[in-house]
Amino acid sequence: MNRLAIIAIQIALLWSTGVYAQELNADVSKSTLKWNAQKVSGEHYGQIKLKEGTFTINDNQIVSGNFVIDMQTITCEDIKSPEWNKKLVDHLNSNDFFGVSKYSTAQLSNLKSGKFQNGMTVAEADLTIKGETHPVKFEITANGKSYRAKIKVDRTKYNIRYGSGKFFDNLGDKAIHDEFTLDVVIEIK
């Protein structure tokens, strides 16, 4: 057997055993991050843009991944009055919430998962907001070049305590739930 044939067989074996790693790059123009925060008297929701993101799949599981979220792009979609919408977005950008002037990005790093089964897996990663890093665990669903996840975030772990019943008494209907959700759709280039 000639040397070229041996190399071809080795490559085929590596491919079939799942040793081949595939790095995937997020298409930031098509990917979406939708946030939703609940309070006693209702909810607010909007979007934040992904700045960049990559992850690597090997042997049908995510072995690494890092995503940068551009906190300067946070929007509110539920308040129709331009004046009140701006007030909420400005408040979200303030130190009461995300402190965007100092912390212009958030990160999801060290992403790893179990093997995908029927297009689903459980993943773990480190989420950094306002310079605080904590682990998060969530499910990922894959469908073609689209990866979806819903991540629950306890904002108080990231020093976002405004309106939290854990830290303030007598808030009544001004209380804001400590958890918010990020509905993430990563589209691959």
N, C-alpha and C positions, 0 to 999 in steps of 0.2 A: 504494500500500500504506500502510495507516495505521501510526502509530507503535507501537501495541501489538503488531501483527503482526511488525514489525521486531525489537522487543525479544524476542518469543517465539522468533524464528528465531535470534537471537544466543545466547540461552540454550541452545537445542537444539544449536547448533554447539559451544559451549563444553563442554557435557556429552558430546557424541559424540567430541570430540578429547581428552578426558581431562584437561582443564584444571581440572575441578571437583575440589576437595579435600574429603575426608571425614574428619572427626576422630572417632575411635572411643574410647570410654571402657571401661576394663576393669571388669567386674563382680567386685569383690574377694571377694564371698561365694562365687562359683562358680569363680574362678580358683585354680590350684594350682601350687605350686613344691615339687617333691620333690627332696631332696638324697640323694646316695649317695657315701660315702667308703670306699675300699678300704684294707686294710692287709694285711701279710704273712699274718696269721692269720685273716683274714675281712673283714667289712664292717659298716658301720653305715649306717642310712638313716632318714629322717624327712621332715618338712615344715617350711616357713617360709611365713608368710602375706604376701600382697601388700597393701601399705598403700594404694597408689593407682597408677594408670597410664593413660596416653593415648598414642595414636599416630595419625598422619595418613597416609592413603593418597591418592595423586594419580597418575593415569595408570598404575594397576595396580601401583604400587610404594609401599613405605613411605618417606616423605620426612622424617619426624621421629617421635620417640617418646621418652617418659621414664616410667620405672617406679621406684617406691620400695618397697623390701622391708623389712618390719618384723622386724629381727633378734631382737627380744625374744620372738618367737613360735616360735622354733626348737624342734622336738620330735624325739624319737627313737622310732621305731616297732618296732625289732627287739629291744630289750631288754625283756623282760616283767616282770622284778623291779622294783617301784617304787623300791627303794633304789638299785639299780645304774643304772636309767634316769635318775634324778635326778642321780646322780654324773656321768654322761656329759653330760647337758644343762648342768649347772653348769660342767663343764670346757670345753664348747664356748662358753659365754658368757664364760669367763675370758679374760685377756690372752694365754694360750697359743694361743688360737684367734681368736675374733671380737671380744673386748674390748667386749662389748655395753653395759656401763655407760657407756662413752665414745662408742661408735659404735652407736647404737641402730637405725640404718637403713643399708642398702646401696642403691646406685642403679645402674640400667641406663639410660644416657642417650645422647642423640645417635644414636638408632636410625635406620638407613637400610638400604634393601635394593635389589636389582635388581628387575626386573619379575617378577611371579608368572607361572610357566608351569606348566600342569597342577597348579595349587594349591601350587606350591613356589617358594621363592626363597632366595637366600643373603643374609644380613644382617650388618651390622657395627654395633657399638655400643661405648660406653665403660662399663666395669664399675668401680664404686667400692666397695671394701670396706676398712674400717679407715682411711679417709682416703686410700687409694692408688687411683689410677685407671689402668687399662690397657685397651687395645682387645681385644675378643673378636669372633670370627667364627663364625657358626653358620647352619644351615638352619632355615627356618620353613615349616611346612605349614599351609595355610588350608583349613578345611572349614566353610562356613557362617559362624557367628559364633564359631568356635573357631580359635585360632591356637596351634600347638604348636612347641616348639623343645627341643633338647637342647644345653645349653651346657657345654663342658668348661672348667674353671677351674684354673689352676695357682696353688694357694694361696700358694706361696712368693713370688710376685710381690706379694702383699698383706701381707707381713710375718707370715705364718702358717707358722712353721718347726718347730713342735713335732713331734717324731718323724720329721723329714725326713732321709733318707739323704744329701741334698746338704749338710747342715749338721752332722750328728752321726754319729760313727763307732760301730761295735759295737752297733747297735740290735737286730740279730737279728730275732726275730719280733715285736718292738715297733715296727718301722718302719711308718710310714703313708705311703701313696702320695701324691705331691705333687699330683696332679690329683684333683678331685672333680667330679661332674656335677650339673647342675640340670636336671631334666625339668620344663619349663614348659608349662602350659596356660593361655592367656589366653582367658577367655570374655567376649564383648562384651555390653554392656547393650542 
